[in-house]
Structure formats: structure tokens, C-alpha cells
Amino acid sequence: MKKYINKSGFAMVCLGALSLIIGYPLGWTDHNAMLLSAAGMIIAGVVAHVYFLKKDSKY
């Protein structure tokens, strides 16, 4: 289970980007909630990814 937690940050970034890519042709960009949730997911994913990289580093 721990090996999947380490990759959860990257998965959040991918899901956020994928929701933006899918939402654009479907016309979901008129609503701020969808755009902000996707942007929040990307930012949280980047923070989590950097945190797990720092945590696993030897230095």
C-alpha cells in the first residue's frame, strides 16, 4: 500500500490535467467550480509529489 501512496501526487496531477482536457470540449469551462477543483487538484498533487520525493531522499 505504501508504494501507491508515494505515487498519489503524480496521479492527482494527471487527474487534474485530464479533467481540464476533457472538460474543455464538453463545455464545462463555464463553471468556476470545475476549473478551480481541477487547478486545486493539480497544485495539491505537485505539493504531494515534491513532499514524497523529499521524504524518500537520502539528503
N, CA, C, O and CB atoms as a CASP TS submission, in Angstrom:
PFRMAT TS
TARGET T0000
AUTHOR 0000-0000-0000
METHOD Language model
MODEL 1
PARENT N/A
ATOM      1  N   MET     1       0.821  -1.197   0.000  1.00  0.00           N
ATOM      2  CA  MET     1       0.000   0.000   0.000  1.00  0.00           C
ATOM      3  C   MET     1       0.862   1.257   0.000  1.00  0.00           C
ATOM      4  O   MET     1       0.498   2.261  -0.611  1.00  0.00           O
ATOM      5  CB  MET     1      -0.932   0.000   1.202  1.00  0.00           C
ATOM      6  N   LYS     2       2.020   1.204   0.693  1.00  0.00           N
ATOM      7  CA  LYS     2       2.875   2.387   0.762  1.00  0.00           C
ATOM      8  C   LYS     2       3.431   2.775  -0.601  1.00  0.00           C
ATOM      9  O   LYS     2       3.649   3.956  -0.871  1.00  0.00           O
ATOM     10  CB  LYS     2       4.014   2.147   1.728  1.00  0.00           C
ATOM     11  N   LYS     3       3.660   1.790  -1.457  1.00  0.00           N
ATOM     12  CA  LYS     3       4.217   2.137  -2.765  1.00  0.00           C
ATOM     13  C   LYS     3       3.222   2.919  -3.612  1.00  0.00           C
ATOM     14  O   LYS     3       3.625   3.681  -4.491  1.00  0.00           O
ATOM     15  CB  LYS     3       4.647   0.878  -3.505  1.00  0.00           C
ATOM     16  N   TYR     4       1.931   2.741  -3.359  1.00  0.00           N
ATOM     17  CA  TYR     4       0.926   3.500  -4.096  1.00  0.00           C
ATOM     18  C   TYR     4       0.731   4.908  -3.533  1.00  0.00           C
ATOM     19  O   TYR     4       0.381   5.834  -4.265  1.00  0.00           O
ATOM     20  CB  TYR     4      -0.393   2.757  -4.081  1.00  0.00           C
ATOM     21  N   ILE     5       0.957   5.059  -2.246  1.00  0.00           N
ATOM     22  CA  ILE     5       0.828   6.379  -1.636  1.00  0.00           C
ATOM     23  C   ILE     5       1.907   7.312  -2.167  1.00  0.00           C
ATOM     24  O   ILE     5       1.660   8.506  -2.340  1.00  0.00           O
ATOM     25  CB  ILE     5       0.910   6.280  -0.102  1.00  0.00           C
ATOM     26  N   ASN     6       3.095   6.787  -2.426  1.00  0.00           N
ATOM     27  CA  ASN     6       4.175   7.614  -2.947  1.00  0.00           C
ATOM     28  C   ASN     6       3.877   8.153  -4.339  1.00  0.00           C
ATOM     29  O   ASN     6       4.407   9.197  -4.720  1.00  0.00           O
ATOM     30  CB  ASN     6       5.457   6.827  -2.972  1.00  0.00           C
ATOM     31  N   LYS     7       3.057   7.474  -5.088  1.00  0.00           N
ATOM     32  CA  LYS     7       2.717   7.910  -6.442  1.00  0.00           C
ATOM     33  C   LYS     7       1.395   8.662  -6.514  1.00  0.00           C
ATOM     34  O   LYS     7       0.938   9.009  -7.603  1.00  0.00           O
ATOM     35  CB  LYS     7       2.664   6.722  -7.359  1.00  0.00           C
ATOM     36  N   SER     8       0.782   8.914  -5.371  1.00  0.00           N
ATOM     37  CA  SER     8      -0.524   9.572  -5.369  1.00  0.00           C
ATOM     38  C   SER     8      -0.444  11.029  -5.826  1.00  0.00           C
ATOM     39  O   SER     8      -1.399  11.534  -6.415  1.00  0.00           O
ATOM     40  CB  SER     8      -1.133   9.504  -3.982  1.00  0.00           C
ATOM     41  N   GLY     9       0.669  11.715  -5.569  1.00  0.00           N
ATOM     42  CA  GLY     9       0.821  13.097  -6.016  1.00  0.00           C
ATOM     43  C   GLY     9       0.816  13.202  -7.525  1.00  0.00           C
ATOM     44  O   GLY     9       0.155  14.067  -8.098  1.00  0.00           O
ATOM     45  N   PHE    10       1.567  12.306  -8.170  1.00  0.00           N
ATOM     46  CA  PHE    10       1.606  12.303  -9.630  1.00  0.00           C
ATOM     47  C   PHE    10       0.254  11.945 -10.213  1.00  0.00           C
ATOM     48  O   PHE    10      -0.141  12.483 -11.248  1.00  0.00           O
ATOM     49  CB  PHE    10       2.664  11.330 -10.133  1.00  0.00           C
ATOM     50  N   ALA    11      -0.461  11.039  -9.556  1.00  0.00           N
ATOM     51  CA  ALA    11      -1.794  10.658 -10.032  1.00  0.00           C
ATOM     52  C   ALA    11      -2.771  11.829  -9.921  1.00  0.00           C
ATOM     53  O   ALA    11      -3.620  12.010 -10.794  1.00  0.00           O
ATOM     54  CB  ALA    11      -2.324   9.451  -9.235  1.00  0.00           C
ATOM     55  N   MET    12      -2.657  12.623  -8.858  1.00  0.00           N
ATOM     56  CA  MET    12      -3.532  13.791  -8.707  1.00  0.00           C
ATOM     57  C   MET    12      -3.262  14.823  -9.792  1.00  0.00           C
ATOM     58  O   MET    12      -4.195  15.434 -10.312  1.00  0.00           O
ATOM     59  CB  MET    12      -3.346  14.426  -7.324  1.00  0.00           C
ATOM     60  N   VAL    13      -1.997  15.021 -10.137  1.00  0.00           N
ATOM     61  CA  VAL    13      -1.656  15.957 -11.215  1.00  0.00           C
ATOM     62  C   VAL    13      -2.252  15.467 -12.528  1.00  0.00           C
ATOM     63  O   VAL    13      -2.831  16.249 -13.282  1.00  0.00           O
ATOM     64  CB  VAL    13      -0.115  16.118 -11.345  1.00  0.00           C
ATOM     65  N   CYS    14      -2.113  14.182 -12.798  1.00  0.00           N
ATOM     66  CA  CYS    14      -2.661  13.627 -14.041  1.00  0.00           C
ATOM     67  C   CYS    14      -4.182  13.721 -14.085  1.00  0.00           C
ATOM     68  O   CYS    14      -4.748  14.047 -15.129  1.00  0.00           O
ATOM     69  CB  CYS    14      -2.231  12.173 -14.202  1.00  0.00           C
ATOM     70  N   LEU    15      -4.851  13.442 -12.973  1.00  0.00           N
ATOM     71  CA  LEU    15      -6.309  13.534 -12.945  1.00  0.00           C
ATOM     72  C   LEU    15      -6.792  14.974 -13.104  1.00  0.00           C
ATOM     73  O   LEU    15      -7.795  15.219 -13.774  1.00  0.00           O
ATOM     74  CB  LEU    15      -6.845  12.950 -11.646  1.00  0.00           C
ATOM     75  N   GLY    16      -6.091  15.921 -12.498  1.00  0.00           N
ATOM     76  CA  GLY    16      -6.456  17.321 -12.655  1.00  0.00           C
ATOM     77  C   GLY    16      -6.293  17.795 -14.088  1.00  0.00           C
ATOM     78  O   GLY    16      -7.156  18.487 -14.628  1.00  0.00           O
ATOM     79  N   ALA    17      -5.174  17.416 -14.701  1.00  0.00           N
ATOM     80  CA  ALA    17      -4.945  17.800 -16.100  1.00  0.00           C
ATOM     81  C   ALA    17      -5.944  17.106 -17.020  1.00  0.00           C
ATOM     82  O   ALA    17      -6.437  17.706 -17.976  1.00  0.00           O
ATOM     83  CB  ALA    17      -3.503  17.455 -16.527  1.00  0.00           C
ATOM     84  N   LEU    18      -6.237  15.854 -16.731  1.00  0.00           N
ATOM     85  CA  LEU    18      -7.198  15.117 -17.554  1.00  0.00           C
ATOM     86  C   LEU    18      -8.593  15.710 -17.452  1.00  0.00           C
ATOM     87  O   LEU    18      -9.322  15.752 -18.443  1.00  0.00           O
ATOM     88  CB  LEU    18      -7.231  13.652 -17.145  1.00  0.00           C
ATOM     89  N   SER    19      -8.971  16.168 -16.269  1.00  0.00           N
ATOM     90  CA  SER    19     -10.292  16.782 -16.131  1.00  0.00           C
ATOM     91  C   SER    19     -10.373  18.105 -16.886  1.00  0.00           C
ATOM     92  O   SER    19     -11.427  18.450 -17.419  1.00  0.00           O
ATOM     93  CB  SER    19     -10.621  17.002 -14.655  1.00  0.00           C
ATOM     94  N   LEU    20      -9.274  18.844 -16.935  1.00  0.00           N
ATOM     95  CA  LEU    20      -9.267  20.068 -17.743  1.00  0.00           C
ATOM     96  C   LEU    20      -9.338  19.758 -19.234  1.00  0.00           C
ATOM     97  O   LEU    20     -10.033  20.442 -19.985  1.00  0.00           O
ATOM     98  CB  LEU    20      -8.015  20.890 -17.444  1.00  0.00           C
ATOM     99  N   ILE    21      -8.614  18.725 -19.657  1.00  0.00           N
ATOM    100  CA  ILE    21      -8.607  18.353 -21.075  1.00  0.00           C
ATOM    101  C   ILE    21      -9.978  17.847 -21.505  1.00  0.00           C
ATOM    102  O   ILE    21     -10.453  18.194 -22.586  1.00  0.00           O
ATOM    103  CB  ILE    21      -7.537  17.282 -21.348  1.00  0.00           C
ATOM    104  N   ILE    22     -10.612  17.037 -20.678  1.00  0.00           N
ATOM    105  CA  ILE    22     -11.936  16.500 -21.015  1.00  0.00           C
ATOM    106  C   ILE    22     -13.012  17.574 -20.886  1.00  0.00           C
ATOM    107  O   ILE    22     -13.957  17.607 -21.674  1.00  0.00           O
ATOM    108  CB  ILE    22     -12.276  15.305 -20.111  1.00  0.00           C
ATOM    109  N   GLY    23     -12.870  18.443 -19.902  1.00  0.00           N
ATOM    110  CA  GLY    23     -13.894  19.459 -19.659  1.00  0.00           C
ATOM    111  C   GLY    23     -13.966  20.534 -20.727  1.00  0.00           C
ATOM    112  O   GLY    23     -15.026  21.124 -20.936  1.00  0.00           O
ATOM    113  N   TYR    24     -12.872  20.796 -21.399  1.00  0.00           N
ATOM    114  CA  TYR    24     -12.875  21.855 -22.410  1.00  0.00           C
ATOM    115  C   TYR    24     -13.799  21.539 -23.587  1.00  0.00           C
ATOM    116  O   TYR    24     -14.651  22.370 -23.904  1.00  0.00           O
ATOM    117  CB  TYR    24     -11.465  22.085 -22.918  1.00  0.00           C
ATOM    118  N   PRO    25     -13.679  20.387 -24.254  1.00  0.00           N
ATOM    119  CA  PRO    25     -14.595  20.142 -25.382  1.00  0.00           C
ATOM    120  C   PRO    25     -16.041  19.896 -24.958  1.00  0.00           C
ATOM    121  O   PRO    25     -16.959  20.075 -25.758  1.00  0.00           O
ATOM    122  CB  PRO    25     -14.110  18.959 -26.178  1.00  0.00           C
ATOM    123  N   LEU    26     -16.252  19.485 -23.700  1.00  0.00           N
ATOM    124  CA  LEU    26     -17.620  19.254 -23.231  1.00  0.00           C
ATOM    125  C   LEU    26     -18.306  20.528 -22.761  1.00  0.00           C
ATOM    126  O   LEU    26     -19.496  20.512 -22.445  1.00  0.00           O
ATOM    127  CB  LEU    26     -17.613  18.246 -22.111  1.00  0.00           C
ATOM    128  N   GLY    27     -17.569  21.628 -22.712  1.00  0.00           N
ATOM    129  CA  GLY    27     -18.168  22.909 -22.352  1.00  0.00           C
ATOM    130  C   GLY    27     -18.309  23.133 -20.863  1.00  0.00           C
ATOM    131  O   GLY    27     -19.136  23.940 -20.440  1.00  0.00           O
ATOM    132  N   TRP    28     -17.519  22.435 -20.054  1.00  0.00           N
ATOM    133  CA  TRP    28     -17.595  22.592 -18.606  1.00  0.00           C
ATOM    134  C   TRP    28     -16.769  23.764 -18.108  1.00  0.00           C
ATOM    135  O   TRP    28     -16.690  23.981 -16.899  1.00  0.00           O
ATOM    136  CB  TRP    28     -17.143  21.329 -17.925  1.00  0.00           C
ATOM    137  N   THR    29     -16.156  24.519 -18.994  1.00  0.00           N
ATOM    138  CA  THR    29     -15.291  25.621 -18.574  1.00  0.00           C
ATOM    139  C   THR    29     -16.080  26.879 -18.220  1.00  0.00           C
ATOM    140  O   THR    29     -15.490  27.887 -17.831  1.00  0.00           O
ATOM    141  CB  THR    29     -14.292  25.940 -19.668  1.00  0.00           C
ATOM    142  N   ASP    30     -17.384  26.835 -18.345  1.00  0.00           N
ATOM    143  CA  ASP    30     -18.207  27.983 -17.963  1.00  0.00           C
ATOM    144  C   ASP    30     -18.401  28.071 -16.454  1.00  0.00           C
ATOM    145  O   ASP    30     -18.849  29.099 -15.944  1.00  0.00           O
ATOM    146  CB  ASP    30     -19.559  27.907 -18.649  1.00  0.00           C
ATOM    147  N   HIS    31     -18.073  27.016 -15.748  1.00  0.00           N
ATOM    148  CA  HIS    31     -18.293  26.962 -14.305  1.00  0.00           C
ATOM    149  C   HIS    31     -16.958  27.031 -13.570  1.00  0.00           C
ATOM    150  O   HIS    31     -16.046  26.249 -13.842  1.00  0.00           O
ATOM    151  CB  HIS    31     -19.058  25.678 -13.916  1.00  0.00           C
ATOM    152  N   ASN    32     -16.856  27.970 -12.644  1.00  0.00           N
ATOM    153  CA  ASN    32     -15.617  28.141 -11.907  1.00  0.00           C
ATOM    154  C   ASN    32     -15.320  26.970 -10.989  1.00  0.00           C
ATOM    155  O   ASN    32     -14.152  26.697 -10.711  1.00  0.00           O
ATOM    156  CB  ASN    32     -15.668  29.408 -11.111  1.00  0.00           C
ATOM    157  N   ALA    33     -16.331  26.276 -10.512  1.00  0.00           N
ATOM    158  CA  ALA    33     -16.117  25.168  -9.583  1.00  0.00           C
ATOM    159  C   ALA    33     -15.288  24.057 -10.228  1.00  0.00           C
ATOM    160  O   ALA    33     -14.389  23.509  -9.591  1.00  0.00           O
ATOM    161  CB  ALA    33     -17.461  24.611  -9.104  1.00  0.00           C
ATOM    162  N   MET    34     -15.580  23.729 -11.465  1.00  0.00           N
ATOM    163  CA  MET    34     -14.829  22.685 -12.147  1.00  0.00           C
ATOM    164  C   MET    34     -13.395  23.131 -12.401  1.00  0.00           C
ATOM    165  O   MET    34     -12.463  22.351 -12.205  1.00  0.00           O
ATOM    166  CB  MET    34     -15.509  22.311 -13.464  1.00  0.00           C
ATOM    167  N   LEU    35     -13.209  24.367 -12.831  1.00  0.00           N
ATOM    168  CA  LEU    35     -11.866  24.862 -13.101  1.00  0.00           C
ATOM    169  C   LEU    35     -11.038  24.967 -11.833  1.00  0.00           C
ATOM    170  O   LEU    35      -9.860  24.611 -11.827  1.00  0.00           O
ATOM    171  CB  LEU    35     -11.933  26.210 -13.784  1.00  0.00           C
ATOM    172  N   LEU    36     -11.644  25.452 -10.762  1.00  0.00           N
ATOM    173  CA  LEU    36     -10.909  25.591  -9.505  1.00  0.00           C
ATOM    174  C   LEU    36     -10.603  24.240  -8.871  1.00  0.00           C
ATOM    175  O   LEU    36      -9.541  24.062  -8.274  1.00  0.00           O
ATOM    176  CB  LEU    36     -11.699  26.447  -8.531  1.00  0.00           C
ATOM    177  N   SER    37     -11.517  23.294  -8.995  1.00  0.00           N
ATOM    178  CA  SER    37     -11.236  21.968  -8.431  1.00  0.00           C
ATOM    179  C   SER    37     -10.117  21.272  -9.203  1.00  0.00           C
ATOM    180  O   SER    37      -9.280  20.600  -8.601  1.00  0.00           O
ATOM    181  CB  SER    37     -12.506  21.097  -8.443  1.00  0.00           C
ATOM    182  N   ALA    38     -10.091  21.422 -10.512  1.00  0.00           N
ATOM    183  CA  ALA    38      -9.007  20.831 -11.300  1.00  0.00           C
ATOM    184  C   ALA    38      -7.681  21.521 -10.985  1.00  0.00           C
ATOM    185  O   ALA    38      -6.655  20.853 -10.851  1.00  0.00           O
ATOM    186  CB  ALA    38      -9.317  20.932 -12.810  1.00  0.00           C
ATOM    187  N   ALA    39      -7.690  22.838 -10.866  1.00  0.00           N
ATOM    188  CA  ALA    39      -6.463  23.558 -10.524  1.00  0.00           C
ATOM    189  C   ALA    39      -6.003  23.210  -9.112  1.00  0.00           C
ATOM    190  O   ALA    39      -4.804  23.064  -8.873  1.00  0.00           O
ATOM    191  CB  ALA    39      -6.677  25.073 -10.650  1.00  0.00           C
ATOM    192  N   GLY    40      -6.934  23.076  -8.182  1.00  0.00           N
ATOM    193  CA  GLY    40      -6.586  22.678  -6.817  1.00  0.00           C
ATOM    194  C   GLY    40      -6.011  21.278  -6.766  1.00  0.00           C
ATOM    195  O   GLY    40      -5.085  21.008  -6.001  1.00  0.00           O
ATOM    196  N   MET    41      -6.561  20.380  -7.586  1.00  0.00           N
ATOM    197  CA  MET    41      -6.040  19.023  -7.628  1.00  0.00           C
ATOM    198  C   MET    41      -4.616  18.996  -8.183  1.00  0.00           C
ATOM    199  O   MET    41      -3.774  18.239  -7.701  1.00  0.00           O
ATOM    200  CB  MET    41      -6.952  18.133  -8.470  1.00  0.00           C
ATOM    201  N   ILE    42      -4.349  19.819  -9.191  1.00  0.00           N
ATOM    202  CA  ILE    42      -3.002  19.886  -9.766  1.00  0.00           C
ATOM    203  C   ILE    42      -2.023  20.451  -8.746  1.00  0.00           C
ATOM    204  O   ILE    42      -0.929  19.911  -8.577  1.00  0.00           O
ATOM    205  CB  ILE    42      -2.996  20.748 -11.049  1.00  0.00           C
ATOM    206  N   ILE    43      -2.394  21.519  -8.071  1.00  0.00           N
ATOM    207  CA  ILE    43      -1.499  22.138  -7.087  1.00  0.00           C
ATOM    208  C   ILE    43      -1.250  21.189  -5.919  1.00  0.00           C
ATOM    209  O   ILE    43      -0.111  21.041  -5.476  1.00  0.00           O
ATOM    210  CB  ILE    43      -2.092  23.470  -6.576  1.00  0.00           C
ATOM    211  N   ALA    44      -2.299  20.549  -5.417  1.00  0.00           N
ATOM    212  CA  ALA    44      -2.139  19.596  -4.310  1.00  0.00           C
ATOM    213  C   ALA    44      -1.297  18.400  -4.747  1.00  0.00           C
ATOM    214  O   ALA    44      -0.512  17.872  -3.958  1.00  0.00           O
ATOM    215  CB  ALA    44      -3.516  19.118  -3.801  1.00  0.00           C
ATOM    216  N   GLY    45      -1.453  17.978  -5.973  1.00  0.00           N
ATOM    217  CA  GLY    45      -0.652  16.864  -6.488  1.00  0.00           C
ATOM    218  C   GLY    45       0.815  17.216  -6.605  1.00  0.00           C
ATOM    219  O   GLY    45       1.678  16.390  -6.304  1.00  0.00           O
ATOM    220  N   VAL    46       1.109  18.425  -7.036  1.00  0.00           N
ATOM    221  CA  VAL    46       2.502  18.862  -7.131  1.00  0.00           C
ATOM    222  C   VAL    46       3.126  18.944  -5.743  1.00  0.00           C
ATOM    223  O   VAL    46       4.259  18.509  -5.538  1.00  0.00           O
ATOM    224  CB  VAL    46       2.598  20.227  -7.844  1.00  0.00           C
ATOM    225  N   VAL    47       2.385  19.498  -4.797  1.00  0.00           N
ATOM    226  CA  VAL    47       2.897  19.598  -3.422  1.00  0.00           C
ATOM    227  C   VAL    47       3.129  18.209  -2.835  1.00  0.00           C
ATOM    228  O   VAL    47       4.158  17.976  -2.200  1.00  0.00           O
ATOM    229  CB  VAL    47       1.914  20.394  -2.531  1.00  0.00           C
ATOM    230  N   ALA    48       2.200  17.294  -3.035  1.00  0.00           N
ATOM    231  CA  ALA    48       2.352  15.936  -2.512  1.00  0.00           C
ATOM    232  C   ALA    48       3.514  15.207  -3.184  1.00  0.00           C
ATOM    233  O   ALA    48       4.264  14.485  -2.527  1.00  0.00           O
ATOM    234  CB  ALA    48       1.055  15.145  -2.708  1.00  0.00           C
ATOM    235  N   HIS    49       3.658  15.398  -4.483  1.00  0.00           N
ATOM    236  CA  HIS    49       4.737  14.745  -5.214  1.00  0.00           C
ATOM    237  C   HIS    49       6.100  15.229  -4.727  1.00  0.00           C
ATOM    238  O   HIS    49       7.007  14.422  -4.522  1.00  0.00           O
ATOM    239  CB  HIS    49       4.591  14.998  -6.715  1.00  0.00           C
ATOM    240  N   VAL    50       6.250  16.521  -4.545  1.00  0.00           N
ATOM    241  CA  VAL    50       7.512  17.077  -4.042  1.00  0.00           C
ATOM    242  C   VAL    50       7.764  16.606  -2.612  1.00  0.00           C
ATOM    243  O   VAL    50       8.899  16.287  -2.258  1.00  0.00           O
ATOM    244  CB  VAL    50       7.492  18.627  -4.102  1.00  0.00           C
ATOM    245  N   TYR    51       6.719  16.560  -1.791  1.00  0.00           N
ATOM    246  CA  TYR    51       6.866  16.102  -0.411  1.00  0.00           C
ATOM    247  C   TYR    51       7.370  14.661  -0.361  1.00  0.00           C
ATOM    248  O   TYR    51       8.292  14.353   0.395  1.00  0.00           O
ATOM    249  CB  TYR    51       5.532  16.219   0.334  1.00  0.00           C
ATOM    250  N   PHE    52       6.770  13.776  -1.162  1.00  0.00           N
ATOM    251  CA  PHE    52       7.185  12.384  -1.140  1.00  0.00           C
ATOM    252  C   PHE    52       8.584  12.207  -1.726  1.00  0.00           C
ATOM    253  O   PHE    52       9.325  11.331  -1.280  1.00  0.00           O
ATOM    254  CB  PHE    52       6.187  11.529  -1.904  1.00  0.00           C
ATOM    255  N   LEU    53       8.959  13.016  -2.712  1.00  0.00           N
ATOM    256  CA  LEU    53      10.322  12.948  -3.228  1.00  0.00           C
ATOM    257  C   LEU    53      11.338  13.386  -2.167  1.00  0.00           C
ATOM    258  O   LEU    53      12.383  12.755  -2.011  1.00  0.00           O
ATOM    259  CB  LEU    53      10.457  13.821  -4.483  1.00  0.00           C
ATOM    260  N   LYS    54      11.034  14.453  -1.447  1.00  0.00           N
ATOM    261  CA  LYS    54      11.913  14.932  -0.377  1.00  0.00           C
ATOM    262  C   LYS    54      11.997  13.906   0.749  1.00  0.00           C
ATOM    263  O   LYS    54      13.071  13.691   1.311  1.00  0.00           O
ATOM    264  CB  LYS    54      11.413  16.283   0.171  1.00  0.00           C
ATOM    265  N   LYS    55      10.880  13.276   1.081  1.00  0.00           N
ATOM    266  CA  LYS    55      10.830  12.328   2.180  1.00  0.00           C
ATOM    267  C   LYS    55      11.665  11.083   1.871  1.00  0.00           C
ATOM    268  O   LYS    55      12.303  10.530   2.766  1.00  0.00           O
ATOM    269  CB  LYS    55       9.382  11.936   2.472  1.00  0.00           C
ATOM    270  N   ASP    56      11.664  10.641   0.612  1.00  0.00           N
ATOM    271  CA  ASP    56      12.402   9.442   0.236  1.00  0.00           C
ATOM    272  C   ASP    56      13.880   9.698  -0.060  1.00  0.00           C
ATOM    273  O   ASP    56      14.663   8.759  -0.200  1.00  0.00           O
ATOM    274  CB  ASP    56      11.758   8.819  -0.961  1.00  0.00           C
ATOM    275  N   SER    57      14.251  10.965  -0.153  1.00  0.00           N
ATOM    276  CA  SER    57      15.627  11.310  -0.474  1.00  0.00           C
ATOM    277  C   SER    57      16.558  11.030   0.698  1.00  0.00           C
ATOM    278  O   SER    57      16.143  11.097   1.854  1.00  0.00           O
ATOM    279  CB  SER    57      15.722  12.770  -0.878  1.00  0.00           C
ATOM    280  N   LYS    58      17.795  10.721   0.405  1.00  0.00           N
ATOM    281  CA  LYS    58      18.780  10.476   1.451  1.00  0.00           C
ATOM    282  C   LYS    58      19.343  11.762   2.021  1.00  0.00           C
ATOM    283  O   LYS    58      19.905  11.760   3.116  1.00  0.00           O
ATOM    284  CB  LYS    58      19.900   9.626   0.919  1.00  0.00           C
ATOM    285  N   TYR    59      19.202  12.851   1.302  1.00  0.00           N
ATOM    286  CA  TYR    59      19.875  14.087   1.702  1.00  0.00           C
ATOM    287  C   TYR    59      18.976  15.004   2.471  1.00  0.00           C
ATOM    288  O   TYR    59      19.400  16.086   2.877  1.00  0.00           O
ATOM    289  CB  TYR    59      20.402  14.805   0.506  1.00  0.00           C
TER
END
